[in-house]
Amino acid sequence: MLSDPERAVGAAYDVARSADHKAAAWARRVSYLIDPDGLIAKSYDFRDSPDLSEHAQEVLDDINNLS
């Protein structure tokens, strides 16, 4: 979880919504899996899979694959 009142992180990670979007005040829900080198190994956009239990399992599987 990250607080981003200036919306700088949201813009940097391309998750900020356009100003005319009805939910423009909130960034899209996206998770990132960071590898041991500090690089983004994978991103998970909740528009693709809004089921949180599926998301959790996918992240766990990907973590195991990175190990």
C-alpha distances in whole Angstrom, upper triangle without the diagonal:
4,7,10,13,15,14,15,12,12,16,16,14,16,14,15,18,21,22,25,22,22,18,18,16,13,12,13,10,11,10,11,13,14,18,20,21,17,18,16,18,17,15,14,15,15,18,20,19,17,18,15,18,19,16,15,19,19,16,18,21,20,19,22,24,22,24
4,6,10,12,11,11,9,10,13,13,12,15,13,13,16,19,20,23,21,21,18,17,15,12,11,13,11,12,11,12,15,15,19,20,21,17,18,16,19,18,16,16,16,17,19,21,21,20,21,18,21,22,19,18,22,21,19,21,24,22,21,25,26,24,26
4,6,9,9,10,9,10,13,14,14,16,14,13,16,19,19,22,20,20,17,16,13,11,11,13,13,14,14,16,18,19,22,24,24,20,21,19,22,21,19,19,18,19,21,23,23,22,23,21,24,25,22,22,25,25,22,24,27,26,25,28,30,28,29
4,5,5,7,6,7,10,11,12,13,12,10,13,16,16,19,18,19,15,13,11,10,9,13,13,14,15,16,19,19,23,24,24,20,20,19,22,21,19,19,18,19,21,23,24,22,24,23,26,27,23,24,27,26,23,26,29,27,26,30,31,29,31
4,5,8,9,10,12,13,15,15,14,12,14,16,15,18,18,18,15,13,10,10,11,14,16,17,18,20,23,23,27,28,28,24,24,23,26,25,22,22,21,21,23,26,26,25,27,25,28,29,26,27,30,29,27,30,32,30,30,34,34,32,34
4,5,8,9,10,11,13,14,13,11,13,15,14,18,18,19,16,13,11,12,12,15,17,18,19,20,23,23,27,28,27,24,23,22,26,25,22,23,22,23,24,26,28,26,29,27,31,31,28,29,32,31,28,31,33,31,31,35,35,33,35
4,6,5,6,9,10,10,9,7,10,12,12,15,15,16,14,11,9,9,8,12,14,14,16,17,21,21,24,26,26,22,21,20,23,22,19,19,18,19,20,23,24,23,26,24,28,28,25,26,29,28,25,29,31,28,28,32,32,30,33
4,5,5,6,9,10,10,9,12,14,14,18,18,20,17,14,13,12,11,14,15,15,17,17,20,19,23,24,23,19,19,18,21,21,18,20,19,20,22,24,25,25,27,26,29,29,26,27,30,28,25,28,30,28,27,31,31,29,31
4,5,5,6,8,8,9,12,15,16,19,18,20,17,15,14,12,10,12,13,12,13,13,16,16,19,21,20,16,16,14,18,17,15,16,16,18,19,21,22,22,25,23,26,26,22,23,26,24,22,25,27,24,24,27,28,25,28
4,6,5,6,5,5,9,11,13,16,15,17,14,11,11,9,6,9,10,10,12,13,16,17,20,23,22,18,17,15,18,17,14,15,13,15,16,18,20,19,22,21,24,24,21,22,25,23,21,24,26,24,24,28,27,26,28
4,5,5,6,5,9,10,12,15,15,17,15,12,12,12,9,11,13,13,15,15,18,18,22,24,23,19,18,16,19,18,15,17,15,17,18,20,22,22,25,24,27,27,23,25,28,25,23,27,28,26,26,30,29,27,30
4,6,8,9,12,14,16,19,18,21,18,16,16,14,11,13,14,13,14,13,16,16,19,21,19,16,14,13,17,16,14,16,15,18,19,21,22,23,26,24,27,27,23,24,27,24,22,26,27,24,24,28,27,25,28
4,6,8,11,14,16,19,18,20,17,15,16,14,10,10,11,9,11,10,13,13,16,19,18,15,13,11,14,13,10,12,12,15,16,17,19,19,22,21,24,23,19,21,23,21,19,22,23,20,21,24,24,22,25
4,6,8,10,13,16,15,17,15,13,14,12,9,9,11,10,12,12,16,16,19,23,21,18,16,13,16,14,11,13,11,14,14,16,18,19,22,21,24,23,20,22,24,22,20,24,25,22,23,27,26,24,27
4,6,9,12,15,13,15,12,11,11,9,5,5,8,7,10,12,15,17,20,23,23,19,17,15,17,14,11,11,9,11,12,14,16,16,19,18,22,21,18,20,22,20,19,23,24,22,23,26,26,24,28
4,7,9,12,10,12,10,8,8,7,5,6,10,10,14,15,19,20,23,26,26,22,20,18,20,18,15,15,13,14,14,17,19,18,21,21,24,24,21,23,26,24,22,26,27,25,26,30,29,28,31
4,6,8,6,9,7,5,8,7,6,7,11,12,16,18,21,23,26,29,29,26,24,21,23,20,17,16,13,14,13,16,18,17,21,21,25,24,22,24,27,25,24,28,29,27,28,32,32,31,34
4,5,5,9,9,6,9,10,9,10,14,16,19,21,25,26,29,32,32,28,26,24,26,23,20,20,16,17,16,19,21,20,24,25,28,28,25,28,30,28,28,31,32,30,32,35,35,34,37
4,6,8,9,5,8,10,11,13,17,18,22,24,28,29,32,35,34,31,29,27,29,27,23,23,20,20,19,22,24,23,27,27,31,30,28,30,33,31,30,34,35,34,35,38,38,37,40
4,6,8,7,10,12,13,14,18,20,24,26,29,31,35,38,37,34,32,29,31,28,25,24,20,20,19,22,24,23,27,27,31,31,28,31,34,32,32,35,37,35,36,40,39,39,42
4,5,5,9,10,11,11,15,17,21,23,27,29,32,36,35,32,30,27,29,26,22,21,17,17,15,19,21,19,23,24,27,27,25,28,30,29,29,32,33,32,33,37,36,36,39
4,6,8,10,12,12,15,18,22,25,28,30,34,37,37,34,32,29,31,28,24,22,18,17,16,19,21,19,22,23,27,27,25,28,30,29,29,33,34,33,34,38,38,37,40
4,5,6,8,9,12,15,18,21,25,27,31,34,34,30,29,26,28,25,21,19,16,15,14,18,19,17,20,20,24,24,22,25,28,27,26,29,31,30,31,35,35,34,37
4,5,7,9,13,15,19,21,25,26,30,33,33,29,28,25,27,25,21,20,17,16,16,19,21,19,22,22,26,26,24,26,29,28,27,30,32,31,32,35,35,34,37
4,7,10,12,15,18,21,24,26,30,32,32,28,27,25,27,25,21,20,18,17,17,21,22,20,23,22,26,27,24,26,29,28,27,30,32,31,31,35,35,34,37
4,7,9,12,15,17,21,23,26,29,29,26,25,22,24,22,18,17,14,14,14,18,18,16,19,19,22,23,20,22,25,24,23,26,28,27,27,31,32,31,33
4,6,8,12,14,18,19,23,26,26,22,21,18,21,18,15,14,11,11,12,15,16,15,18,17,21,21,18,20,23,22,20,24,26,24,25,28,28,27,30
4,6,10,12,16,18,22,25,25,22,20,17,19,16,12,11,8,8,8,12,13,12,15,15,18,18,15,17,20,19,18,21,23,21,23,26,26,25,28
4,7,10,14,16,20,23,24,21,19,16,17,14,11,8,6,6,8,11,11,9,12,11,15,15,12,14,17,16,15,18,20,18,19,23,23,23,25
4,7,10,13,16,20,20,17,16,12,13,10,7,5,5,6,9,10,10,10,13,12,15,14,11,13,15,13,12,16,17,15,16,20,20,19,22
4,7,10,13,16,17,14,13,10,11,8,6,5,7,8,11,12,11,12,13,11,14,13,9,10,13,11,9,13,14,13,13,17,17,16,19
4,6,10,13,14,11,10,6,8,6,4,6,9,11,14,14,14,15,16,14,16,15,11,12,14,12,9,12,14,11,11,15,15,13,16
4,7,10,11,9,8,6,6,5,6,8,12,14,17,16,16,17,17,15,16,15,12,11,13,11,7,10,11,8,8,12,12,10,12
4,7,8,6,5,5,5,7,9,12,15,17,20,19,19,21,21,19,20,19,15,15,16,14,11,12,14,11,9,13,13,10,12
4,5,5,5,6,6,9,11,14,18,20,23,22,22,23,24,21,22,21,18,17,17,15,12,13,14,10,9,11,11,7,9
4,5,7,10,9,13,15,18,21,24,27,25,25,27,27,24,24,24,21,19,20,18,15,15,16,13,10,13,12,9,9
4,6,9,10,13,16,19,22,25,27,26,27,28,29,27,27,26,23,22,23,21,17,18,19,15,14,16,15,11,12
4,7,9,12,14,17,19,22,25,24,25,26,27,24,25,24,21,20,22,20,16,18,19,15,14,17,16,13,14
4,6,9,11,15,17,20,23,22,23,24,25,23,25,23,20,20,21,18,15,17,18,14,13,16,15,12,14
4,6,7,11,13,17,19,18,19,21,22,20,22,20,17,17,18,15,13,15,16,12,12,15,14,12,15
4,7,10,14,17,19,17,18,20,21,19,20,18,15,16,16,13,11,13,13,9,10,12,11,9,12
4,7,10,13,15,13,14,16,17,16,18,15,12,13,14,11,9,12,12,8,10,13,12,11,14
4,7,10,12,11,12,14,15,14,16,14,11,13,14,11,10,13,14,11,12,16,15,14,17
4,6,9,8,8,10,12,11,13,11,8,10,12,9,8,12,13,11,13,16,16,16,19
4,5,6,7,8,11,11,14,12,9,12,14,12,12,16,16,15,17,20,19,19,22
4,5,5,5,8,9,12,11,8,11,14,12,12,16,17,16,18,21,21,21,24
4,6,6,10,11,14,13,11,15,16,15,16,19,20,19,21,24,23,24,27
4,6,9,11,13,11,10,14,15,12,14,17,17,16,19,21,21,22,25
4,6,8,10,7,7,11,12,10,12,15,15,15,18,20,20,21,24
4,6,9,8,8,11,13,12,13,16,17,17,19,22,22,23,26
4,6,5,6,9,10,11,12,14,16,17,18,20,21,23,25
4,5,5,6,9,10,10,12,14,15,16,18,20,21,23
4,5,5,6,9,10,11,12,14,15,17,18,20,21
4,5,5,6,9,10,11,12,14,15,16,18,20
4,5,5,6,9,10,11,12,14,15,17,19
4,5,5,6,9,10,11,12,14,15,17
4,5,5,6,9,10,11,12,14,16
4,5,5,6,9,10,11,12,14
4,5,5,6,9,10,11,12
4,5,5,6,9,10,11
4,5,5,6,9,10
4,5,5,6,9
4,5,5,6
4,5,5
4,5
4
